[in-house]
Amino acid sequence: MATKKIDMTQGPMLKLIFLFALPICISNILQQLYNTVDTLIVGNFCDSKALAAVGTSAQPVEILLCIFLGLGSGVSIMVSQYIGSKDSEALKKTVETANTFLYICAIPLSIIGLFLGPLILRLMQVPEDTFPLASTYVQIIFLGTLGNMGYNMNAGILRGLGDSRSSLYFLLISCVTNIVLDLVFVLGFDMEVFGVALATSIAMFCSWFCSISYIKKKYPELNFSALPRRLDPKMLKKIISIGLPLGLNNSLYSLGHLAMQSLINAGGSAFMAGCSVATKITGMANVAITSLSSAAATFAGQNKGAKKIDRLKQGAIKIPLISGAITCIAGILLTIFCKPILGIFSDDATVISYAVHYIHIVLPFTWMYAVFNGIISYVNGLGEIKYSTMVNILMLWAVRIPTAHLIAWFIDGKYVIAAIPISFFFGMVTMLCFYRTKKWRAINT
């Protein structure tokens, strides 16, 4: 097996977690750079309508892709558990089935997205002055669905194997490709939003092709194929049983984002653009969340497969705590220094004012989301999907969306974003309660 794999079932826990999480954290920074470059170029060389279009167009793509991305997370969990139990035959079947399932899902989804994307934008109440640009962006992004889903599936397989470093290289290639093509298409050919979307789609295909080549070379025992090969019914059933709840969970969460975005869109293009720019800053503060959450899922999966109960107990506390502490420090610093950073993205005083407003309300409280997400990823890595799914549904649909509507009705529509930190608090508390359940006691006996 490749030497870059990390075995989390033995050795110093925190060292292994940071070794695993660091490449993903750097990848997240690159991903932020990837998205930030789009915003920088559009914000500085196009108008605020184009900036609002790019900012609001992520939701339709997220809604239609997230079910499959949940299935990819299910594959990652299965891979980590088979690595822990050293079941190489089941591991190989899982990878083959996942790769074939990718094609079955991605190609129809590309076609569906071309038609459904604009309809979702209508449901989001995207203003008429922004709609044509947003619709163009969404349709071009959906043409890159196979590359996007293929990269994410392969990155999940590699994380399950304990190899988090390789995805960093693929994302670096994608990031450089995206930046170069953004400059060529927008500055060179004046393609504006169309050019930004096209650059993103091409860059994702580059990442996918590189990940295929890497897996074939570094993990020959997996017998990985670039094309669909065979579908093992047993493995497919297991992938769906673990991944579908995660995907539906993500889908419901994305629908909640759509509902929130609709309330934001009601504030007009300037408010939309301000919130879009602000999310780039909150994304900077949150770079540790995804990386440590991925480490949590892989750590839990490998140690459950290896039946290392003591390590499971320790990891359940340490990983969310570290994630919360890092995010808290980053959030405070970026809240204090947000204004000069925001000035890089736009020189529109109204847009900047709304962005500062968003950051001051949301960013100081994202540490609660870090703790919540660390625990939920750990629980998912154990294969205990139902509890986390229920908490996610309640957090969004019983807390965030109703609270946002109440704020819009009784206070001010520009303060609907206050519902976000309120939901973070609810999610954190309810996930902490998992450690008091019979399921957790059963896992630890």
HUHU-V787747 format. One line per field, one symbol per residue. ss: DSSP state (H for helix, E for strand, C for the rest). psi: psi as a letter, one per 20 degrees, with the letter a starting at -180 (. if undefined). burial: 1 if it has 9 or more other C-alpha atoms within 8 Angstrom, else 0. A space follows every 50 residues. Layout:
BEGIN
ss=???
psi=???
burial=???
END
This chain:
BEGIN
ss=CCCCCCCCCCCCHHHHHHHHHHHHHHHHHHHHHHHHHHHHHHHHHCCHHH HHHHHHCHHHHHHHHHHHHHHHHHHHHHHHHHHHHCCHHHHHHHHHHHHH HHHHHHHHHHHHHHHHHHHHHHHCCCCHHHHHHHHHHHHHHHHCHHHHHH HHHHHHHHHHHCCCHHHHHHHHHHHHHHHHHHHHHHHHCCCHHHHHHHHH HHHHHHHHHHHHHHHHHHCHHHCCCCCCCCCCHHHHHHHHHHHHHHHHHH HHHHHHHHHHHHHHHCCCHHHHHHHHHHHHHHHHHCHHHHHHHHHHHHHH HHHHHCCCHHHHHHHHHHHHHHHHHHHHHHHHHHHHCHHHHHCCCCCCHH HHHHHHHHHHHHHHHHHHHHHHHHHHHHHHHCCCHHHHHHHHHHHHHHHH HHHHHHHHHHCCHHHCCHHHHHHHHHHHHHHHHHHHCHHHHHHCC
psi=qqiiqpojiqrpghggghhghghhghghghgggghhgggggghhiarhgg ghgghiihghggghhhghhhhhhgggggghhhghiknhghgghggggghg hghhggghhggghhhhghghhghilpqhihgggggggghhhhhjgggghg ghghhgghghijnihhhggghggggggggghggghgggjlichghggggg gghhhgggghhgggghghmhiilpqhqqfqoohghgggghhghghgghgh ghghhhhggghghghiirhggggghghhhhghhghjhhggghhghggggg gghghilngghggghhggghgggggghgggggghggkhghghhhhqjohg ggghggggghhghijihhhggghgghhgghhijnhgghgggggggghifg ggggggghgiephijhihhghghgggggghhhihijrhgghhhk.
burial=00001101100010011101111111111111111111111111011111 11111111111111111111111111111111111000001111111111 11101110111011101101100111100110111111111111111111 11111111111111101101111110111011111110001111111111 11111111111101110011010110011011001100110111111111 11111111111111101111111111110111111111111111111111 11111101101110110011101111110111011001000110110000 11111101111111111111111111111111111001101111111111 111111110001101111111111111111110100000110010
END
